[in-house]
Amino acid sequence: MKTKIMKFGGTTLDSSLKRMEIAHLIKEEGQKYKLVVVVSAMGRMGSPYATDTLINYLKEKKFSKKEYSMLSSCGEVISSVVLSAELQTINIKSIALTGGEAGIQTHYKDDQTKIKYINSKKLEGYLDEGYIPIVAGFQGEREDRSITTLDRGGSDITGTSLGNSLNADLIEIYTDVAGIRTTDPSIVNDSMLISNLTYSQAELMANNGAEIIHPEAIKWASIRKIPILIKKIASNEETRIEYARTKSISKSNKALGITIDTNHQESKITIIEPYKELDSHHIHLFLLKNIVYSYAYKNKGNCISFKVSSEDMPKAIKLIHKALFMKKSQEVLNV
């Protein structure tokens, strides 16, 4: 039987109804695959067990890196236990595991926690016995058995690194967005699905602000060329990330996508794989014509990036997306 990793993000787990839906999906998929499930902490900031909520307890207090990891890893452990209990309620053999129990060994490198190696024997044993392991994402342990936490978004890394260790056939990442879009769908309602990406394209988007998947997670999957599917429960739309792109989106599109990296004051907007005639000068004049001031332009690799004020960012994104994806490219070129 083939092996599949299923990773569920925090917003997919934040209600009992959603968790029940996930449990039935796992039950169905468990008839076709050996499954390892990886979970994030439930919800987002403000939800009682979300990572940001837990970290907020340490605000303006002194604490060690060890104590930070102990607290911030709790949300994923809670998710793993609760989802495992949900599965057992519908008579599915499952077991909740911490990252360390799943065999993830970490070390500090360049002042960051990185995965050193994974001993997957315990996981393989549970799979052979017919269990579905529910692994707490975002965490591992050091040789002294102390808990460590990975980068933010580290549950993606947990999922793909376990997939690499188990030589899985497929990795599925479930989020609250149906696949990777041409830009942030919360800003542009009619953003388009990108059906297929290569590992390098997905990593380029992730490194420039697309928050669907952690860039390090892509690297782990690419080692064994394991396909990644970015999905939403109960949606037929998905993005497949793999070694070779099998098809492209519409030929009429004039870029692969538009990513955003924002803070309180300014936002960096990056156009990924723009058509060759487009350059930063055209974008600057186009936005200026529409009363949006842009600055700090860079042409790097196959990207054009620039900055706008965070206040102007939504308008800039909508204008550029419409020009590149919804209308003829001449609107950008002939300013």
Sequence and secondary structure as in RCSB ss.txt:
>XXXX:A:sequence
MKTKIMKFGGTTLDSSLKRMEIAHLIKEEGQKYKLVVVVSAMGRMGSPYATDTLINYLKEKKFSKKEYSMLSSCG
EVISSVVLSAELQTINIKSIALTGGEAGIQTHYKDDQTKIKYINSKKLEGYLDEGYIPIVAGFQGEREDRSITTL
DRGGSDITGTSLGNSLNADLIEIYTDVAGIRTTDPSIVNDSMLISNLTYSQAELMANNGAEIIHPEAIKWASIRK
IPILIKKIASNEETRIEYARTKSISKSNKALGITIDTNHQESKITIIEPYKELDSHHIHLFLLKNIVYSYAYKNK
GNCISFKVSSEDMPKAIKLIHKALFMKKSQEVLNV
>XXXX:A:secstr
  EEEEEE GGGSSSHHHHHHHHHHHHHHTTTSEEEEEE  SSSTTSTT HHHHHHTTTTS   HHHHHHHHTHH
HHHHHHHHHHHHHHTT  EEEE TTTTTEEEEEETTEEEEEEE  HHHHHHHHTT EEEEESSEEE TT  EEE 
STTHHHHHHHHHHHHHT SEEEEE SSSS BSS TTT TT  B  EEEHHHHHHHHHTT  SS HHHHHHHHHTT
  EEEE TT S EEEEESS    S TT SSSEEEEEE SSEEEEEEES  TT  HHHHHHHHHHTT   EEEEEE
TTEEEEEEETTTHHHHHHHHHIIIIIS THHHH  
